[in-house]
């Protein structure tokens, strides 16, 4: 056992200097992703001009069009991608720490599907309730994140209760229950699709594939107050999650309030995933792959892993959005297709090339 433990601690690069270098690299990667996202698209804007517009260093009237594109279209989209990517990656790391298994992921276990079902219910039934009450127009946008949060919370609580018996969580039960809950949510979403009109149907097709087009400052301002506190709070859960890896009894003897930690993690995951799904639809593999990749470099220590997941998750989703808008230009691919096409092979490579990952 001692030899295995040493091998695992030596599996990542480790060390304070290496950890600092990795975080510096993640910050640079995030900055590069932002620069590419602001500069690439139907209108190509050079990096120097992008930086000049952001800092307001140029008053040239000829830059008015570029400034309009960056500040009103691309910057909200980029910030929304950063928020959603960070929330999904951190949620994946939290769930993997809670269930003590690297296969746990909000998408795989049905949390995203539950959030999508709640949002779809608001889109279809909400309009009809408003029409019956004599209220004009569609349901206000801020209602969607609230509904998606409640749907994600309900799914997470159901999943946890099904998978936990006598204080122990079964990974096999969790995965099977997650598949069942996702299938059930998908069936009810299908019924809503069948009952929707043309406008509602266009809105509903947004959810299963995920997308960032149409991002506005309003759509950034609504999820930001929910996601940012989660991202600020999760590093303080690192000590508890580190102790939980040893087992619930061991964590309790180390002074961790295990049940309180579980409830807090469930709440934070529901908030992050629910608002992320409401803002950008169902996007898979970010929460599964990002924590795996980072464990190869900085190890499983959650106080470092969780902030790193926020940086890498946001950067990867922004880069995926850049690919989505360039590959089929002038049309745009759904961003969920890009993350699945890239994330699934990467995850298989990690499992096949690093068998120790499956051991947790």
C-alpha positions in Angstrom: 0.0 0.0 0.0 2.8 2.4 0.8 4.4 1.8 -2.6 1.1 2.5 -4.4 0.6 5.7 -2.4 4.0 6.9 -3.3 3.5 6.1 -7.0 0.2 8.0 -7.0 1.6 11.1 -5.3 4.4 11.0 -7.8 1.9 10.6 -10.7 1.4 14.4 -11.1 4.1 16.9 -11.5 3.7 18.3 -8.0 5.7 20.9 -6.1 4.9 24.5 -5.3 6.9 25.9 -8.2 5.2 23.5 -10.7 1.8 24.4 -9.3 2.5 28.1 -9.7 3.7 27.5 -13.2 0.5 25.5 -14.1 -1.7 28.3 -12.7 0.2 30.9 -14.6 -0.2 28.8 -17.7 -3.9 28.5 -17.1 -4.2 32.3 -16.7 -2.3 32.8 -20.0 -4.5 30.2 -21.7 -7.6 32.0 -20.5 -6.3 35.3 -21.7 -5.5 33.8 -25.1 -9.0 32.2 -25.4 -10.6 35.6 -24.6 -8.5 37.3 -27.2 -9.3 34.7 -29.9 -13.0 34.8 -29.0 -13.1 38.6 -29.4 -11.1 38.7 -32.6 -12.3 35.7 -34.6 -15.6 35.4 -36.4 -17.5 36.7 -39.4 -15.6 39.9 -38.9 -11.8 39.4 -38.2 -10.3 41.9 -35.8 -6.6 41.9 -35.2 -5.4 41.3 -31.6 -3.9 44.8 -31.2 -7.1 46.4 -32.2 -9.1 44.2 -29.8 -6.8 45.3 -26.9 -7.1 48.9 -28.0 -10.9 48.7 -28.0 -11.0 47.0 -24.6 -8.8 49.6 -22.9 -10.3 52.5 -24.8 -6.9 53.5 -26.2 -8.2 54.6 -29.6 -10.8 57.2 -30.5 -10.6 56.5 -34.3 -14.1 56.7 -35.7 -13.1 53.9 -38.2 -13.0 51.5 -35.3 -16.7 52.2 -34.3 -17.9 49.1 -36.1 -15.3 46.9 -34.5 -16.0 48.3 -31.1 -19.7 47.7 -31.6 -19.0 44.0 -32.5 -16.7 43.4 -29.6 -18.5 45.3 -26.8 -22.1 44.4 -27.7 -21.8 41.0 -29.3 -18.6 39.1 -28.6 -17.7 40.3 -25.1 -21.0 39.2 -23.5 -20.7 35.9 -25.4 -17.2 35.3 -24.2 -18.0 36.2 -20.6 -21.0 33.8 -20.7 -18.7 31.1 -22.0 -16.2 31.7 -19.2 -19.0 31.5 -16.6 -20.7 28.4 -17.9 -17.4 26.5 -18.6 -16.1 27.3 -15.1 -19.4 26.2 -13.5 -19.5 22.9 -15.3 -15.8 22.1 -14.7 -16.1 22.9 -11.0 -19.4 21.0 -10.7 -17.7 18.0 -12.1 -14.8 18.2 -9.7 -17.2 18.7 -6.8 -19.3 15.6 -7.7 -16.2 13.5 -8.2 -15.0 14.5 -4.8 -18.4 13.9 -3.2 -18.8 10.5 -4.7 -15.1 9.6 -4.5 -15.1 8.5 -8.1 -13.7 10.2 -11.2 -16.6 9.1 -13.4 -19.2 11.3 -11.6 -20.3 14.2 -13.8 -23.5 16.4 -13.9 -24.3 15.4 -17.5 -23.7 11.7 -17.1 -25.8 11.3 -14.0 -28.8 13.3 -15.3 -28.5 16.7 -13.4 -28.2 18.6 -16.7 -31.2 16.7 -18.1 -33.2 17.6 -15.0 -32.3 21.3 -15.4 -33.1 21.2 -19.1 -36.5 19.6 -18.4 -37.4 22.4 -15.9 -36.3 25.0 -18.4 -38.4 23.3 -21.2 -41.4 23.2 -18.9 -41.1 27.0 -18.3 -40.8 27.6 -22.1 -43.9 25.6 -23.0 -46.2 25.6 -20.1 -45.2 29.1 -18.9 -46.3 30.7 -22.1 -49.6 29.0 -21.9 -50.2 30.0 -18.3 -49.3 33.6 -19.1 -51.7 33.5 -22.1 -54.5 32.0 -19.8 -53.9 34.8 -17.3 -54.0 37.5 -20.1 -50.4 38.4 -19.9 -48.7 39.3 -23.2 -45.4 37.9 -24.5 -43.2 35.0 -23.4 -42.0 34.2 -19.9 -39.4 36.7 -18.7 -35.8 35.4 -19.2 -34.8 35.5 -15.5 -37.4 32.8 -14.7 -35.4 30.3 -16.7 -32.3 30.1 -14.5 -34.5 29.8 -11.4 -36.5 26.9 -13.0 -33.3 25.2 -14.2 -31.8 25.6 -10.7 -34.8 24.0 -9.1 -34.8 21.2 -11.7 -31.1 20.5 -11.1 -31.5 20.6 -7.3 -34.4 18.1 -7.4 -32.5 15.8 -9.7 -29.4 16.0 -7.5 -31.3 15.3 -4.3 -33.1 12.3 -5.9 -29.8 10.9 -7.2 -28.1 11.2 -3.8 -31.0 9.6 -1.9 -31.2 6.7 -4.4 -27.5 6.1 -4.4 -26.9 6.3 -0.6 -27.7 3.4 1.7 -26.7 3.2 5.4 -24.4 6.2 4.9 -22.5 4.7 2.0 -22.8 5.8 -1.6 -22.7 3.2 -4.3 -21.1 4.3 -7.5 -22.8 1.7 -9.7 -26.2 2.7 -8.2 -25.4 6.4 -8.8 -24.6 5.8 -12.5 -27.6 3.6 -13.1 -29.9 6.0 -11.3 -28.4 8.9 -13.2 -29.1 7.1 -16.5 -32.6 6.4 -15.5 -33.3 9.9 -14.3 -31.8 11.3 -17.5 -34.0 9.0 -19.6 -37.0 10.0 -17.7 -36.2 13.7 -18.0 -35.6 13.2 -21.8 -39.0 11.5 -22.1 -40.9 14.3 -20.5 -38.9 16.8 -22.5 -40.0 14.9 -25.6 -43.6 15.3 -24.6 -43.1 19.0 -24.2 -41.5 19.2 -27.7 -44.6 17.3 -29.1 -46.9 19.8 -27.4 -45.0 23.0 -28.3 -45.7 25.4 -31.1 -43.2 26.6 -33.7 -41.7 29.4 -31.6 -41.4 27.2 -28.6 -39.9 24.4 -30.7 -37.1 26.7 -31.9 -36.4 27.5 -28.3 -36.4 23.9 -27.2 -33.9 22.8 -29.8 -31.4 25.0 -28.1 -31.2 22.9 -24.9 -30.0 19.4 -25.9 -27.0 20.7 -28.0 -25.9 23.8 -26.1 -25.1 27.1 -27.7 -23.8 30.6 -26.9 -25.2 32.7 -29.8 -27.6 35.4 -28.8 -25.7 36.2 -25.6 -26.4 39.7 -24.3 -25.4 41.6 -21.3 -28.8 40.7 -19.7 -28.1 37.0 -20.3 -24.7 37.4 -18.6 -26.1 39.5 -15.7 -28.7 36.9 -14.8 -26.5 33.8 -14.2 -23.5 35.7 -12.9 -24.9 36.4 -9.4 -25.5 32.7 -9.0 -22.3 31.3 -10.5 -19.7 33.8 -9.2 -20.5 33.1 -5.5 -20.2 29.3 -6.2 -16.8 29.8 -7.8 -15.7 32.0 -4.8 -16.9 29.5 -2.2 -15.7 26.1 -3.6 -12.0 26.5 -2.7 -13.0 26.6 0.9 -14.5 23.1 0.5 -11.1 21.7 -0.5 -10.1 20.5 3.0 -13.4 18.7 3.5 -13.3 17.0 0.1 -9.7 16.0 0.7 -10.7 14.3 4.0 -13.8 12.7 2.4 -11.5 10.9 0.0 -10.4 8.8 2.9 -13.9 7.8 3.7 -16.8 9.3 5.6 -15.9 7.9 9.0 -12.3 9.0 8.6 -13.4 12.5 7.5 -15.7 12.7 10.6 -12.9 11.8 12.9 -10.8 14.6 11.3 -13.4 17.1 12.3 -15.3 17.4 9.1 -19.1 17.9 9.3 -19.7 15.3 6.6 -23.5 15.6 6.2 -23.3 19.4 6.1 -20.5 19.2 3.5 -22.7 16.8 1.4 -25.7 19.1 1.5 -23.5 22.1 0.6 -21.9 20.4 -2.3 -25.3 19.3 -3.6 -26.6 22.8 -3.3 -23.6 24.4 -5.1 -23.7 21.8 -7.9 -27.4 22.4 -8.4 -26.9 26.2 -8.5 -23.9 26.0 -10.9 -25.3 23.4 -13.3 -28.9 24.8 -13.2 -27.9 28.3 -14.1 -25.3 27.1 -16.6 -27.9 24.9 -18.4 -30.4 27.8 -18.4 -27.8 30.1 -19.9 -26.2 27.8 -22.5 -28.1 24.6 -22.7 -26.8 21.1 -22.0 -23.0 20.9 -22.7 -21.3 17.6 -21.9 -17.8 16.4 -21.1 -16.5 19.7 -19.7 -17.1 18.6 -16.1 -15.8 15.1 -16.8 -12.6 15.8 -18.7 -11.3 19.0 -17.2 -10.7 17.6 -13.6 -9.0 14.5 -15.1 -6.6 16.6 -17.2 -5.7 18.8 -14.2 -5.1 15.9 -11.9 -2.3 14.8 -14.2 -0.5 18.1 -13.5 -1.4 19.4 -10.1 -2.7 16.2 -8.4 -6.0 15.5 -6.5 -5.6 18.2 -3.8 -9.0 20.0 -4.1 -7.8 23.4 -2.8 -5.7 23.7 -5.9 -7.9 21.5 -8.2 -11.1 23.5 -7.9 -9.7 27.0 -8.8 -7.7 25.4 -11.7 -10.9 23.7 -12.9 -12.6 27.1 -13.1 -9.8 28.5 -15.2 -9.4 25.6 -17.6 -13.2 24.9 -17.9 -13.9 28.5 -18.9 -11.0 28.7 -21.3 -11.9 25.4 -23.0 -15.5 26.3 -23.5 -14.6 29.7 -25.0 -12.1 27.9 -27.3 -14.8 25.4 -28.2 -17.2 28.3 -29.1 -14.5 29.8 -31.4 -14.2 26.4 -33.2 -18.0 26.2 -33.4 -18.3 29.5 -35.1 -15.4 29.0 -37.5 -15.8 25.4 -38.7 -19.1 25.9 -40.5 -18.9 29.7 -41.1 -21.0 31.7 -41.7 -23.3 29.2 -39.9 -22.4 28.0 -36.3 -22.2 24.5 -34.9 -23.8 23.9 -31.5 -21.1 24.1 -28.9 -22.3 20.9 -27.3 -21.3 19.0 -30.5 -17.8 20.4 -30.3 -17.3 19.5 -26.6 -18.6 16.0 -27.3 -16.5 15.5 -30.4 -13.3 16.6 -28.5 -14.2 15.5 -25.0 -15.2 11.9 -25.7 -11.9 10.9 -27.4 -9.9 12.7 -24.8 -11.7 11.0 -22.0 -11.2 7.6 -23.7 -7.5 8.4 -24.1 -7.2 9.3 -20.5 -8.9 6.0 -19.4 -6.9 3.8 -21.7 -3.5 5.6 -21.1 -3.9 6.2 -17.4 -5.6 3.2 -15.8 -4.9 4.6 -12.3 -7.6 7.2 -13.0 -10.3 4.7 -12.6 -9.2 4.0 -9.1 -10.2 7.5 -7.9 
